Amino acid sequence: MAKSMWMTPEEIERTKKKNKLILMIAIPAVTILLSAGLTILMH
């Protein structure tokens, strides 16, 4: 069975907040790395 079925509402909320935080950090980090990589390739 799916693990998520056994999670309490508090655990689900915590997981959602953690995922949102990871996304808020990951998107700018990936953007910076891509732009740095493109800059290096352009020169």
Distance bins in CASP14 RR format, pairs under 12 A and 6 or more apart:
PFRMAT RR
TARGET T0000
AUTHOR 0000-0000-0000
RMODE 2
METHOD distances of the structure
MODEL  1
1 7 0 0 0 0 0 1 0 0 0 0 0
3 11 0 0 0 0 0 1 0 0 0 0 0
3 12 0 0 0 0 0 1 0 0 0 0 0
3 15 0 0 0 0 0 1 0 0 0 0 0
4 11 0 0 0 0 1 0 0 0 0 0 0
4 12 1 0 0 1 0 0 0 0 0 0 0
4 15 0 0 0 0 1 0 0 0 0 0 0
4 16 0 0 0 0 0 1 0 0 0 0 0
5 11 0 0 0 0 0 1 0 0 0 0 0
5 12 0 0 0 0 0 1 0 0 0 0 0
6 12 0 0 0 0 0 1 0 0 0 0 0
7 13 0 0 0 0 1 0 0 0 0 0 0
7 14 0 0 0 0 1 0 0 0 0 0 0
7 15 1 0 0 1 0 0 0 0 0 0 0
7 16 0 0 0 0 0 1 0 0 0 0 0
8 14 0 0 0 0 1 0 0 0 0 0 0
8 15 0 0 0 0 0 1 0 0 0 0 0
9 15 0 0 0 0 0 1 0 0 0 0 0
9 16 0 0 0 0 0 1 0 0 0 0 0
10 16 0 0 0 0 0 1 0 0 0 0 0
10 17 0 0 0 0 0 1 0 0 0 0 0
11 17 0 0 0 0 0 1 0 0 0 0 0
11 18 0 0 0 0 0 1 0 0 0 0 0
12 18 0 0 0 0 0 1 0 0 0 0 0
12 19 0 0 0 0 0 1 0 0 0 0 0
13 19 0 0 0 0 0 1 0 0 0 0 0
13 20 0 0 0 0 0 1 0 0 0 0 0
14 20 0 0 0 0 0 1 0 0 0 0 0
14 21 0 0 0 0 0 1 0 0 0 0 0
15 21 0 0 0 0 0 1 0 0 0 0 0
15 22 0 0 0 0 0 1 0 0 0 0 0
16 22 0 0 0 0 0 1 0 0 0 0 0
16 23 0 0 0 0 0 1 0 0 0 0 0
17 23 0 0 0 0 0 1 0 0 0 0 0
17 24 0 0 0 0 0 1 0 0 0 0 0
18 24 0 0 0 0 0 1 0 0 0 0 0
18 25 0 0 0 0 0 1 0 0 0 0 0
19 25 0 0 0 0 0 1 0 0 0 0 0
19 26 0 0 0 0 0 1 0 0 0 0 0
20 26 0 0 0 0 0 1 0 0 0 0 0
20 27 0 0 0 0 0 1 0 0 0 0 0
21 27 0 0 0 0 0 1 0 0 0 0 0
22 28 0 0 0 0 0 1 0 0 0 0 0
22 29 0 0 0 0 0 1 0 0 0 0 0
22 30 0 0 0 0 0 1 0 0 0 0 0
23 29 0 0 0 0 0 1 0 0 0 0 0
23 30 0 0 0 0 0 1 0 0 0 0 0
24 30 0 0 0 0 0 1 0 0 0 0 0
25 31 0 0 0 0 0 1 0 0 0 0 0
25 32 0 0 0 0 0 1 0 0 0 0 0
26 32 0 0 0 0 0 1 0 0 0 0 0
26 33 0 0 0 0 0 1 0 0 0 0 0
27 33 0 0 0 0 0 1 0 0 0 0 0
27 34 0 0 0 0 0 1 0 0 0 0 0
28 34 0 0 0 0 0 1 0 0 0 0 0
28 35 0 0 0 0 0 1 0 0 0 0 0
29 35 0 0 0 0 0 1 0 0 0 0 0
29 36 0 0 0 0 0 1 0 0 0 0 0
30 36 0 0 0 0 0 1 0 0 0 0 0
30 37 0 0 0 0 0 1 0 0 0 0 0
31 37 0 0 0 0 0 1 0 0 0 0 0
31 38 0 0 0 0 0 1 0 0 0 0 0
32 38 0 0 0 0 0 1 0 0 0 0 0
32 39 0 0 0 0 0 1 0 0 0 0 0
33 39 0 0 0 0 0 1 0 0 0 0 0
33 40 0 0 0 0 0 1 0 0 0 0 0
34 40 0 0 0 0 0 1 0 0 0 0 0
34 41 0 0 0 0 0 1 0 0 0 0 0
35 41 0 0 0 0 0 1 0 0 0 0 0
35 42 0 0 0 0 0 1 0 0 0 0 0
36 42 0 0 0 0 0 1 0 0 0 0 0
36 43 0 0 0 0 0 1 0 0 0 0 0
37 43 0 0 0 0 0 1 0 0 0 0 0
END
